[in-house]
Amino acid sequence: MTMALMAQAAIHQFRERLGPPAQTWDAEHLAKAYFAGLEGDIRVVDGNTIQVTYYNAPDANQLSAHYTDLPAKLRTAGIDPRIPWLYEFLLDFRFR
């Protein structure tokens, strides 16, 4: 249940950052428009950061503005960017 609540919160924030019309889409529409068919890779960099790289993501420029350099953005907002249940790793995103 905790994971479902976290996923729901993350998707809500994702919709808010995308703005209209994605803000009003249901989960199925959002999944088809943004998550289905994404290509990318996941790597550990600098020994403590999980770096997710997406290739040809829809609205990559808009997503990049919110998610690239995420640890620094979280620190600026006064939020500890470490993920406690993931061995204190950081999470960062790249869009290519």
C-alpha positions as CSV (number, residue, x, y, z in Angstrom):
1,M,0.0,0.0,0.0
2,T,2.8,2.4,0.8
3,M,4.4,1.9,-2.7
4,A,1.0,2.5,-4.3
5,L,0.6,5.8,-2.4
6,M,4.1,6.9,-3.3
7,A,3.4,6.1,-7.0
8,Q,0.2,8.0,-6.8
9,A,1.9,11.1,-5.3
10,A,4.7,10.9,-7.9
11,I,2.3,10.7,-10.8
12,H,0.2,13.6,-9.4
13,Q,3.3,15.8,-9.3
14,F,4.3,14.6,-12.8
15,R,0.9,15.7,-14.1
16,E,1.2,19.0,-12.4
17,R,4.6,19.7,-13.9
18,L,3.4,18.8,-17.4
19,G,0.4,21.1,-17.2
20,P,-2.6,21.0,-19.5
21,P,-3.8,18.7,-21.0
22,A,-1.9,16.0,-19.1
23,Q,-3.3,17.3,-15.8
24,T,-6.7,15.9,-16.5
25,W,-5.7,12.6,-18.1
26,D,-6.5,9.3,-16.3
27,A,-3.7,6.9,-15.5
28,E,-4.2,4.8,-18.7
29,H,-4.0,7.8,-21.0
30,L,-0.9,9.1,-19.1
31,A,0.8,5.7,-19.3
32,K,0.2,5.4,-23.0
33,A,1.3,9.0,-23.8
34,Y,4.4,9.1,-21.6
35,F,5.5,5.7,-20.3
36,A,4.6,3.1,-22.9
37,G,7.5,2.4,-25.2
38,L,10.1,4.5,-23.4
39,E,13.7,3.5,-24.1
40,G,16.5,4.2,-21.8
41,D,19.1,2.9,-19.4
42,I,19.9,2.9,-15.8
43,R,23.4,3.2,-14.4
44,V,25.1,3.9,-11.1
45,V,27.4,6.9,-11.4
46,D,29.8,8.5,-8.9
47,G,29.2,5.5,-6.6
48,N,26.0,6.9,-5.1
49,T,23.7,8.1,-7.9
50,I,21.3,6.1,-9.9
51,Q,21.1,7.8,-13.3
52,V,18.1,7.1,-15.5
53,T,18.6,8.2,-19.1
54,Y,15.5,8.3,-21.4
55,Y,15.8,8.4,-25.2
56,N,13.3,10.2,-27.3
57,A,10.9,10.8,-24.4
58,P,7.8,12.9,-25.2
59,D,8.2,16.5,-24.0
60,A,11.8,15.9,-23.2
61,N,12.6,19.6,-22.8
62,Q,9.8,20.2,-20.3
63,L,10.7,17.0,-18.4
64,S,14.4,17.9,-18.4
65,A,13.7,21.2,-16.8
66,H,12.1,19.4,-13.8
67,Y,14.1,16.2,-13.4
68,T,17.6,16.8,-14.7
69,D,20.0,17.5,-11.8
70,L,17.2,16.4,-9.4
71,P,19.5,16.0,-6.3
72,A,20.6,19.6,-6.6
73,K,17.0,20.8,-7.1
74,L,15.9,18.9,-4.1
75,R,18.7,20.3,-1.9
76,T,17.8,23.9,-3.1
77,A,14.3,23.2,-1.9
78,G,15.6,22.1,1.5
79,I,14.9,18.4,0.8
80,D,17.4,15.6,1.5
81,P,17.8,13.9,-2.0
82,R,18.9,10.6,-0.6
83,I,16.5,7.7,-0.8
84,P,16.6,5.9,2.6
85,W,15.1,2.7,1.5
86,L,17.5,2.5,-1.5
87,Y,20.7,2.5,0.5
88,E,20.8,6.4,0.5
89,F,21.3,6.5,-3.2
90,L,20.5,9.7,-5.2
91,L,18.2,9.6,-8.2
92,D,18.9,11.7,-11.3
93,F,17.5,11.8,-14.8
94,R,18.9,12.6,-18.3
95,F,16.9,13.1,-21.5
96,R,18.5,12.4,-24.9
